[in-house]
Amino acid sequence: MVRALAYLLFVLITMSAPGPAAAQRFGGNAPVCLQEWQWGGGTYNSCQYRSLEECRASAAGRSAMCLENPYAPRPPQQGRSARPR
């Protein structure tokens, strides 16, 4: 009986332990993201801005910075063609 109770207690403690933190990915198709630092050391990314100016206006007065969305689709470059070597 004591062994079963100890096992049950172990299972309950194990199941109630917090899991690993999930990393937030950059999302959205907008070319500019706002990265904001939160209290406690976390960061939050919001990729909804169409220009750096729009993002900077939103970041003003906050602990945040604007950066390019590395996963946003890029327009094709004009005038460049691949030449075989």
Phi and psi restraints in degrees (range 20) as a CNS / XPLOR table:
assign (resid 1 and name C) (resid 2 and name N)
       (resid 2 and name CA) (resid 2 and name C) 1.0 -66.4 20.0 2
assign (resid 2 and name N) (resid 2 and name CA)
       (resid 2 and name C) (resid 3 and name N) 1.0 -37.6 20.0 2
assign (resid 2 and name C) (resid 3 and name N)
       (resid 3 and name CA) (resid 3 and name C) 1.0 -65.5 20.0 2
assign (resid 3 and name N) (resid 3 and name CA)
       (resid 3 and name C) (resid 4 and name N) 1.0 -41.4 20.0 2
assign (resid 3 and name C) (resid 4 and name N)
       (resid 4 and name CA) (resid 4 and name C) 1.0 -65.7 20.0 2
assign (resid 4 and name N) (resid 4 and name CA)
       (resid 4 and name C) (resid 5 and name N) 1.0 -39.2 20.0 2
assign (resid 4 and name C) (resid 5 and name N)
       (resid 5 and name CA) (resid 5 and name C) 1.0 -65.6 20.0 2
assign (resid 5 and name N) (resid 5 and name CA)
       (resid 5 and name C) (resid 6 and name N) 1.0 -41.1 20.0 2
assign (resid 5 and name C) (resid 6 and name N)
       (resid 6 and name CA) (resid 6 and name C) 1.0 -63.6 20.0 2
assign (resid 6 and name N) (resid 6 and name CA)
       (resid 6 and name C) (resid 7 and name N) 1.0 -42.0 20.0 2
assign (resid 6 and name C) (resid 7 and name N)
       (resid 7 and name CA) (resid 7 and name C) 1.0 -63.3 20.0 2
assign (resid 7 and name N) (resid 7 and name CA)
       (resid 7 and name C) (resid 8 and name N) 1.0 -43.5 20.0 2
assign (resid 7 and name C) (resid 8 and name N)
       (resid 8 and name CA) (resid 8 and name C) 1.0 -63.0 20.0 2
assign (resid 8 and name N) (resid 8 and name CA)
       (resid 8 and name C) (resid 9 and name N) 1.0 -41.8 20.0 2
assign (resid 8 and name C) (resid 9 and name N)
       (resid 9 and name CA) (resid 9 and name C) 1.0 -62.9 20.0 2
assign (resid 9 and name N) (resid 9 and name CA)
       (resid 9 and name C) (resid 10 and name N) 1.0 -42.6 20.0 2
assign (resid 9 and name C) (resid 10 and name N)
       (resid 10 and name CA) (resid 10 and name C) 1.0 -60.7 20.0 2
assign (resid 10 and name N) (resid 10 and name CA)
       (resid 10 and name C) (resid 11 and name N) 1.0 -44.1 20.0 2
assign (resid 10 and name C) (resid 11 and name N)
       (resid 11 and name CA) (resid 11 and name C) 1.0 -64.3 20.0 2
assign (resid 11 and name N) (resid 11 and name CA)
       (resid 11 and name C) (resid 12 and name N) 1.0 -42.8 20.0 2
assign (resid 11 and name C) (resid 12 and name N)
       (resid 12 and name CA) (resid 12 and name C) 1.0 -64.6 20.0 2
assign (resid 12 and name N) (resid 12 and name CA)
       (resid 12 and name C) (resid 13 and name N) 1.0 -42.3 20.0 2
assign (resid 12 and name C) (resid 13 and name N)
       (resid 13 and name CA) (resid 13 and name C) 1.0 -64.9 20.0 2
assign (resid 13 and name N) (resid 13 and name CA)
       (resid 13 and name C) (resid 14 and name N) 1.0 -43.2 20.0 2
assign (resid 13 and name C) (resid 14 and name N)
       (resid 14 and name CA) (resid 14 and name C) 1.0 -63.2 20.0 2
assign (resid 14 and name N) (resid 14 and name CA)
       (resid 14 and name C) (resid 15 and name N) 1.0 -41.4 20.0 2
assign (resid 14 and name C) (resid 15 and name N)
       (resid 15 and name CA) (resid 15 and name C) 1.0 -73.5 20.0 2
assign (resid 15 and name N) (resid 15 and name CA)
       (resid 15 and name C) (resid 16 and name N) 1.0 -25.6 20.0 2
assign (resid 15 and name C) (resid 16 and name N)
       (resid 16 and name CA) (resid 16 and name C) 1.0 -88.9 20.0 2
assign (resid 16 and name N) (resid 16 and name CA)
       (resid 16 and name C) (resid 17 and name N) 1.0 -7.9 20.0 2
assign (resid 16 and name C) (resid 17 and name N)
       (resid 17 and name CA) (resid 17 and name C) 1.0 -68.1 20.0 2
assign (resid 17 and name N) (resid 17 and name CA)
       (resid 17 and name C) (resid 18 and name N) 1.0 141.0 20.0 2
assign (resid 17 and name C) (resid 18 and name N)
       (resid 18 and name CA) (resid 18 and name C) 1.0 -67.5 20.0 2
assign (resid 18 and name N) (resid 18 and name CA)
       (resid 18 and name C) (resid 19 and name N) 1.0 144.8 20.0 2
assign (resid 18 and name C) (resid 19 and name N)
       (resid 19 and name CA) (resid 19 and name C) 1.0 -84.2 20.0 2
assign (resid 19 and name N) (resid 19 and name CA)
       (resid 19 and name C) (resid 20 and name N) 1.0 176.2 20.0 2
assign (resid 19 and name C) (resid 20 and name N)
       (resid 20 and name CA) (resid 20 and name C) 1.0 -66.5 20.0 2
assign (resid 20 and name N) (resid 20 and name CA)
       (resid 20 and name C) (resid 21 and name N) 1.0 148.4 20.0 2
assign (resid 20 and name C) (resid 21 and name N)
       (resid 21 and name CA) (resid 21 and name C) 1.0 -71.6 20.0 2
assign (resid 21 and name N) (resid 21 and name CA)
       (resid 21 and name C) (resid 22 and name N) 1.0 137.6 20.0 2
assign (resid 21 and name C) (resid 22 and name N)
       (resid 22 and name CA) (resid 22 and name C) 1.0 -86.3 20.0 2
assign (resid 22 and name N) (resid 22 and name CA)
       (resid 22 and name C) (resid 23 and name N) 1.0 134.3 20.0 2
assign (resid 22 and name C) (resid 23 and name N)
       (resid 23 and name CA) (resid 23 and name C) 1.0 -79.5 20.0 2
assign (resid 23 and name N) (resid 23 and name CA)
       (resid 23 and name C) (resid 24 and name N) 1.0 138.3 20.0 2
assign (resid 23 and name C) (resid 24 and name N)
       (resid 24 and name CA) (resid 24 and name C) 1.0 -83.9 20.0 2
assign (resid 24 and name N) (resid 24 and name CA)
       (resid 24 and name C) (resid 25 and name N) 1.0 135.0 20.0 2
assign (resid 24 and name C) (resid 25 and name N)
       (resid 25 and name CA) (resid 25 and name C) 1.0 -98.2 20.0 2
assign (resid 25 and name N) (resid 25 and name CA)
       (resid 25 and name C) (resid 26 and name N) 1.0 156.5 20.0 2
assign (resid 25 and name C) (resid 26 and name N)
       (resid 26 and name CA) (resid 26 and name C) 1.0 -68.5 20.0 2
assign (resid 26 and name N) (resid 26 and name CA)
       (resid 26 and name C) (resid 27 and name N) 1.0 139.1 20.0 2
assign (resid 26 and name C) (resid 27 and name N)
       (resid 27 and name CA) (resid 27 and name C) 1.0 -138.8 20.0 2
assign (resid 27 and name N) (resid 27 and name CA)
       (resid 27 and name C) (resid 28 and name N) 1.0 171.9 20.0 2
assign (resid 27 and name C) (resid 28 and name N)
       (resid 28 and name CA) (resid 28 and name C) 1.0 87.3 20.0 2
assign (resid 28 and name N) (resid 28 and name CA)
       (resid 28 and name C) (resid 29 and name N) 1.0 166.4 20.0 2
assign (resid 28 and name C) (resid 29 and name N)
       (resid 29 and name CA) (resid 29 and name C) 1.0 -103.4 20.0 2
assign (resid 29 and name N) (resid 29 and name CA)
       (resid 29 and name C) (resid 30 and name N) 1.0 1.6 20.0 2
assign (resid 29 and name C) (resid 30 and name N)
       (resid 30 and name CA) (resid 30 and name C) 1.0 -71.3 20.0 2
assign (resid 30 and name N) (resid 30 and name CA)
       (resid 30 and name C) (resid 31 and name N) 1.0 144.9 20.0 2
assign (resid 30 and name C) (resid 31 and name N)
       (resid 31 and name CA) (resid 31 and name C) 1.0 -77.7 20.0 2
assign (resid 31 and name N) (resid 31 and name CA)
       (resid 31 and name C) (resid 32 and name N) 1.0 -12.8 20.0 2
assign (resid 31 and name C) (resid 32 and name N)
       (resid 32 and name CA) (resid 32 and name C) 1.0 -126.6 20.0 2
assign (resid 32 and name N) (resid 32 and name CA)
       (resid 32 and name C) (resid 33 and name N) 1.0 138.2 20.0 2
assign (resid 32 and name C) (resid 33 and name N)
       (resid 33 and name CA) (resid 33 and name C) 1.0 -118.4 20.0 2
assign (resid 33 and name N) (resid 33 and name CA)
       (resid 33 and name C) (resid 34 and name N) 1.0 149.3 20.0 2
assign (resid 33 and name C) (resid 34 and name N)
       (resid 34 and name CA) (resid 34 and name C) 1.0 -105.4 20.0 2
assign (resid 34 and name N) (resid 34 and name CA)
       (resid 34 and name C) (resid 35 and name N) 1.0 121.5 20.0 2
assign (resid 34 and name C) (resid 35 and name N)
       (resid 35 and name CA) (resid 35 and name C) 1.0 -106.1 20.0 2
assign (resid 35 and name N) (resid 35 and name CA)
       (resid 35 and name C) (resid 36 and name N) 1.0 119.7 20.0 2
assign (resid 35 and name C) (resid 36 and name N)
       (resid 36 and name CA) (resid 36 and name C) 1.0 -116.9 20.0 2
assign (resid 36 and name N) (resid 36 and name CA)
       (resid 36 and name C) (resid 37 and name N) 1.0 133.9 20.0 2
assign (resid 36 and name C) (resid 37 and name N)
       (resid 37 and name CA) (resid 37 and name C) 1.0 -88.0 20.0 2
assign (resid 37 and name N) (resid 37 and name CA)
       (resid 37 and name C) (resid 38 and name N) 1.0 134.4 20.0 2
assign (resid 37 and name C) (resid 38 and name N)
       (resid 38 and name CA) (resid 38 and name C) 1.0 -109.2 20.0 2
assign (resid 38 and name N) (resid 38 and name CA)
       (resid 38 and name C) (resid 39 and name N) 1.0 161.7 20.0 2
assign (resid 38 and name C) (resid 39 and name N)
       (resid 39 and name CA) (resid 39 and name C) 1.0 -59.7 20.0 2
assign (resid 39 and name N) (resid 39 and name CA)
       (resid 39 and name C) (resid 40 and name N) 1.0 131.4 20.0 2
assign (resid 39 and name C) (resid 40 and name N)
       (resid 40 and name CA) (resid 40 and name C) 1.0 101.0 20.0 2
assign (resid 40 and name N) (resid 40 and name CA)
       (resid 40 and name C) (resid 41 and name N) 1.0 -3.1 20.0 2
assign (resid 40 and name C) (resid 41 and name N)
       (resid 41 and name CA) (resid 41 and name C) 1.0 100.4 20.0 2
assign (resid 41 and name N) (resid 41 and name CA)
       (resid 41 and name C) (resid 42 and name N) 1.0 -1.3 20.0 2
assign (resid 41 and name C) (resid 42 and name N)
       (resid 42 and name CA) (resid 42 and name C) 1.0 -82.5 20.0 2
assign (resid 42 and name N) (resid 42 and name CA)
       (resid 42 and name C) (resid 43 and name N) 1.0 163.6 20.0 2
assign (resid 42 and name C) (resid 43 and name N)
       (resid 43 and name CA) (resid 43 and name C) 1.0 -127.3 20.0 2
assign (resid 43 and name N) (resid 43 and name CA)
       (resid 43 and name C) (resid 44 and name N) 1.0 157.2 20.0 2
assign (resid 43 and name C) (resid 44 and name N)
       (resid 44 and name CA) (resid 44 and name C) 1.0 -135.0 20.0 2
assign (resid 44 and name N) (resid 44 and name CA)
       (resid 44 and name C) (resid 45 and name N) 1.0 132.7 20.0 2
assign (resid 44 and name C) (resid 45 and name N)
       (resid 45 and name CA) (resid 45 and name C) 1.0 -111.4 20.0 2
assign (resid 45 and name N) (resid 45 and name CA)
       (resid 45 and name C) (resid 46 and name N) 1.0 132.1 20.0 2
assign (resid 45 and name C) (resid 46 and name N)
       (resid 46 and name CA) (resid 46 and name C) 1.0 -127.1 20.0 2
assign (resid 46 and name N) (resid 46 and name CA)
       (resid 46 and name C) (resid 47 and name N) 1.0 108.3 20.0 2
assign (resid 46 and name C) (resid 47 and name N)
       (resid 47 and name CA) (resid 47 and name C) 1.0 -103.4 20.0 2
assign (resid 47 and name N) (resid 47 and name CA)
       (resid 47 and name C) (resid 48 and name N) 1.0 78.6 20.0 2
assign (resid 47 and name C) (resid 48 and name N)
       (resid 48 and name CA) (resid 48 and name C) 1.0 -135.2 20.0 2
assign (resid 48 and name N) (resid 48 and name CA)
       (resid 48 and name C) (resid 49 and name N) 1.0 11.3 20.0 2
assign (resid 48 and name C) (resid 49 and name N)
       (resid 49 and name CA) (resid 49 and name C) 1.0 -103.6 20.0 2
assign (resid 49 and name N) (resid 49 and name CA)
       (resid 49 and name C) (resid 50 and name N) 1.0 139.6 20.0 2
assign (resid 49 and name C) (resid 50 and name N)
       (resid 50 and name CA) (resid 50 and name C) 1.0 -89.8 20.0 2
assign (resid 50 and name N) (resid 50 and name CA)
       (resid 50 and name C) (resid 51 and name N) 1.0 -16.5 20.0 2
assign (resid 50 and name C) (resid 51 and name N)
       (resid 51 and name CA) (resid 51 and name C) 1.0 -149.2 20.0 2
assign (resid 51 and name N) (resid 51 and name CA)
       (resid 51 and name C) (resid 52 and name N) 1.0 160.1 20.0 2
assign (resid 51 and name C) (resid 52 and name N)
       (resid 52 and name CA) (resid 52 and name C) 1.0 -64.3 20.0 2
assign (resid 52 and name N) (resid 52 and name CA)
       (resid 52 and name C) (resid 53 and name N) 1.0 -36.3 20.0 2
assign (resid 52 and name C) (resid 53 and name N)
       (resid 53 and name CA) (resid 53 and name C) 1.0 -62.7 20.0 2
assign (resid 53 and name N) (resid 53 and name CA)
       (resid 53 and name C) (resid 54 and name N) 1.0 -43.2 20.0 2
assign (resid 53 and name C) (resid 54 and name N)
       (resid 54 and name CA) (resid 54 and name C) 1.0 -62.4 20.0 2
assign (resid 54 and name N) (resid 54 and name CA)
       (resid 54 and name C) (resid 55 and name N) 1.0 -42.0 20.0 2
assign (resid 54 and name C) (resid 55 and name N)
       (resid 55 and name CA) (resid 55 and name C) 1.0 -67.7 20.0 2
assign (resid 55 and name N) (resid 55 and name CA)
       (resid 55 and name C) (resid 56 and name N) 1.0 -43.6 20.0 2
assign (resid 55 and name C) (resid 56 and name N)
       (resid 56 and name CA) (resid 56 and name C) 1.0 -62.8 20.0 2
assign (resid 56 and name N) (resid 56 and name CA)
       (resid 56 and name C) (resid 57 and name N) 1.0 -34.5 20.0 2
assign (resid 56 and name C) (resid 57 and name N)
       (resid 57 and name CA) (resid 57 and name C) 1.0 -64.6 20.0 2
assign (resid 57 and name N) (resid 57 and name CA)
       (resid 57 and name C) (resid 58 and name N) 1.0 -37.7 20.0 2
assign (resid 57 and name C) (resid 58 and name N)
       (resid 58 and name CA) (resid 58 and name C) 1.0 -74.6 20.0 2
assign (resid 58 and name N) (resid 58 and name CA)
       (resid 58 and name C) (resid 59 and name N) 1.0 -30.3 20.0 2
assign (resid 58 and name C) (resid 59 and name N)
       (resid 59 and name CA) (resid 59 and name C) 1.0 -81.9 20.0 2
assign (resid 59 and name N) (resid 59 and name CA)
       (resid 59 and name C) (resid 60 and name N) 1.0 -12.7 20.0 2
assign (resid 59 and name C) (resid 60 and name N)
       (resid 60 and name CA) (resid 60 and name C) 1.0 -59.5 20.0 2
assign (resid 60 and name N) (resid 60 and name CA)
       (resid 60 and name C) (resid 61 and name N) 1.0 127.6 20.0 2
assign (resid 60 and name C) (resid 61 and name N)
       (resid 61 and name CA) (resid 61 and name C) 1.0 82.5 20.0 2
assign (resid 61 and name N) (resid 61 and name CA)
       (resid 61 and name C) (resid 62 and name N) 1.0 3.7 20.0 2
assign (resid 61 and name C) (resid 62 and name N)
       (resid 62 and name CA) (resid 62 and name C) 1.0 -119.0 20.0 2
assign (resid 62 and name N) (resid 62 and name CA)
       (resid 62 and name C) (resid 63 and name N) 1.0 162.0 20.0 2
assign (resid 62 and name C) (resid 63 and name N)
       (resid 63 and name CA) (resid 63 and name C) 1.0 -84.5 20.0 2
assign (resid 63 and name N) (resid 63 and name CA)
       (resid 63 and name C) (resid 64 and name N) 1.0 78.6 20.0 2
assign (resid 63 and name C) (resid 64 and name N)
       (resid 64 and name CA) (resid 64 and name C) 1.0 -148.0 20.0 2
assign (resid 64 and name N) (resid 64 and name CA)
       (resid 64 and name C) (resid 65 and name N) 1.0 163.1 20.0 2
assign (resid 64 and name C) (resid 65 and name N)
       (resid 65 and name CA) (resid 65 and name C) 1.0 -144.7 20.0 2
assign (resid 65 and name N) (resid 65 and name CA)
       (resid 65 and name C) (resid 66 and name N) 1.0 158.8 20.0 2
assign (resid 65 and name C) (resid 66 and name N)
       (resid 66 and name CA) (resid 66 and name C) 1.0 -104.9 20.0 2
assign (resid 66 and name N) (resid 66 and name CA)
       (resid 66 and name C) (resid 67 and name N) 1.0 142.1 20.0 2
assign (resid 66 and name C) (resid 67 and name N)
       (resid 67 and name CA) (resid 67 and name C) 1.0 -150.1 20.0 2
assign (resid 67 and name N) (resid 67 and name CA)
       (resid 67 and name C) (resid 68 and name N) 1.0 161.7 20.0 2
assign (resid 67 and name C) (resid 68 and name N)
       (resid 68 and name CA) (resid 68 and name C) 1.0 -68.8 20.0 2
assign (resid 68 and name N) (resid 68 and name CA)
       (resid 68 and name C) (resid 69 and name N) 1.0 141.4 20.0 2
assign (resid 68 and name C) (resid 69 and name N)
       (resid 69 and name CA) (resid 69 and name C) 1.0 -77.4 20.0 2
assign (resid 69 and name N) (resid 69 and name CA)
       (resid 69 and name C) (resid 70 and name N) 1.0 113.2 20.0 2
assign (resid 69 and name C) (resid 70 and name N)
       (resid 70 and name CA) (resid 70 and name C) 1.0 -69.8 20.0 2
assign (resid 70 and name N) (resid 70 and name CA)
       (resid 70 and name C) (resid 71 and name N) 1.0 -12.7 20.0 2
assign (resid 70 and name C) (resid 71 and name N)
       (resid 71 and name CA) (resid 71 and name C) 1.0 -108.1 20.0 2
assign (resid 71 and name N) (resid 71 and name CA)
       (resid 71 and name C) (resid 72 and name N) 1.0 2.4 20.0 2
assign (resid 71 and name C) (resid 72 and name N)
       (resid 72 and name CA) (resid 72 and name C) 1.0 -73.0 20.0 2
assign (resid 72 and name N) (resid 72 and name CA)
       (resid 72 and name C) (resid 73 and name N) 1.0 143.7 20.0 2
assign (resid 72 and name C) (resid 73 and name N)
       (resid 73 and name CA) (resid 73 and name C) 1.0 -64.8 20.0 2
assign (resid 73 and name N) (resid 73 and name CA)
       (resid 73 and name C) (resid 74 and name N) 1.0 138.7 20.0 2
assign (resid 73 and name C) (resid 74 and name N)
       (resid 74 and name CA) (resid 74 and name C) 1.0 -101.5 20.0 2
assign (resid 74 and name N) (resid 74 and name CA)
       (resid 74 and name C) (resid 75 and name N) 1.0 142.0 20.0 2
assign (resid 74 and name C) (resid 75 and name N)
       (resid 75 and name CA) (resid 75 and name C) 1.0 -69.0 20.0 2
assign (resid 75 and name N) (resid 75 and name CA)
       (resid 75 and name C) (resid 76 and name N) 1.0 148.1 20.0 2
assign (resid 75 and name C) (resid 76 and name N)
       (resid 76 and name CA) (resid 76 and name C) 1.0 -65.0 20.0 2
assign (resid 76 and name N) (resid 76 and name CA)
       (resid 76 and name C) (resid 77 and name N) 1.0 142.6 20.0 2
assign (resid 76 and name C) (resid 77 and name N)
       (resid 77 and name CA) (resid 77 and name C) 1.0 -80.4 20.0 2
assign (resid 77 and name N) (resid 77 and name CA)
       (resid 77 and name C) (resid 78 and name N) 1.0 132.8 20.0 2
assign (resid 77 and name C) (resid 78 and name N)
       (resid 78 and name CA) (resid 78 and name C) 1.0 -90.1 20.0 2
assign (resid 78 and name N) (resid 78 and name CA)
       (resid 78 and name C) (resid 79 and name N) 1.0 147.8 20.0 2
assign (resid 78 and name C) (resid 79 and name N)
       (resid 79 and name CA) (resid 79 and name C) 1.0 81.9 20.0 2
assign (resid 79 and name N) (resid 79 and name CA)
       (resid 79 and name C) (resid 80 and name N) 1.0 0.3 20.0 2
assign (resid 79 and name C) (resid 80 and name N)
       (resid 80 and name CA) (resid 80 and name C) 1.0 -113.1 20.0 2
assign (resid 80 and name N) (resid 80 and name CA)
       (resid 80 and name C) (resid 81 and name N) 1.0 128.3 20.0 2
assign (resid 80 and name C) (resid 81 and name N)
       (resid 81 and name CA) (resid 81 and name C) 1.0 -127.1 20.0 2
assign (resid 81 and name N) (resid 81 and name CA)
       (resid 81 and name C) (resid 82 and name N) 1.0 147.1 20.0 2
assign (resid 81 and name C) (resid 82 and name N)
       (resid 82 and name CA) (resid 82 and name C) 1.0 -78.3 20.0 2
assign (resid 82 and name N) (resid 82 and name CA)
       (resid 82 and name C) (resid 83 and name N) 1.0 126.4 20.0 2
assign (resid 82 and name C) (resid 83 and name N)
       (resid 83 and name CA) (resid 83 and name C) 1.0 -110.5 20.0 2
assign (resid 83 and name N) (resid 83 and name CA)
       (resid 83 and name C) (resid 84 and name N) 1.0 134.3 20.0 2
assign (resid 83 and name C) (resid 84 and name N)
       (resid 84 and name CA) (resid 84 and name C) 1.0 -68.7 20.0 2
assign (resid 84 and name N) (resid 84 and name CA)
       (resid 84 and name C) (resid 85 and name N) 1.0 146.5 20.0 2
